């Protein structure tokens, strides 16, 4: 297995391989990470690992609370993640390749990343200005009947998208959707309106076929629910929101 030590960027979202995610970087620990990436040779990839925070929020207080007015905000790269930061994160994440890093006048950064490969966290180091992690790459296995499952999932996704966006909205056409099973599995996982635990389960599925089977069950269940709900506002399914840190 391929292992690598990478900077770590915990988020309240799940990044999938092949998907684009904009980041709004304003905390000092993540500004330091961006400065380190910008200091690397331009010929080298600017990579870091994105992992989802387990409970969808930071797991320890990071600011003074009532009634103790003498308490100080927790600082440092592991602030808010408890004494053993790795316990605060899902163990499977995705390597992000920063295509662009633009510094704002206020010192923050606007960053556009693309997910590349899945990785497993082996350990987390909080001794530097930002978190780093020893990671192990997770190969993407195809699994049985992945091609047939991908076609079925795409049909279910179109039905789901029509129900979610409303009959007046244009549905995705065949030419706009990929035919590679693993790409289909990650696109649907990212585009479906699911909570973080559900998306995390899809990210860490053992192979493409298993992920597609789980997506098919989820899409059918969600579509059935939507049939009994009043009209919903249109949702742009394939665009991820900017993720603050």
Secondary structure, 3 states (H helix, E strand, C coil): CCEEEEEEEEECCCCCCCCEEEEEECCHHHHHHHHHHHHCCCCCCCEEEEEEECCCCCCCCCCCCCCCCCCCCCCCCCCCCCCCHHHHECCEEEEEEEEEEEECCCCCEEEEEEEEEEEEEEEEECCCCCCEEEEEEECCCCCCCHHHHHHHHHHHHHHHHHHHHCCCCCCCCHHHCCCCHHHHHHHHHHHCCCCHHHHHHHHCCCCHHHHHHHHHHHHHHHHHHHHCCCCCCCCCCCCCCCEEC
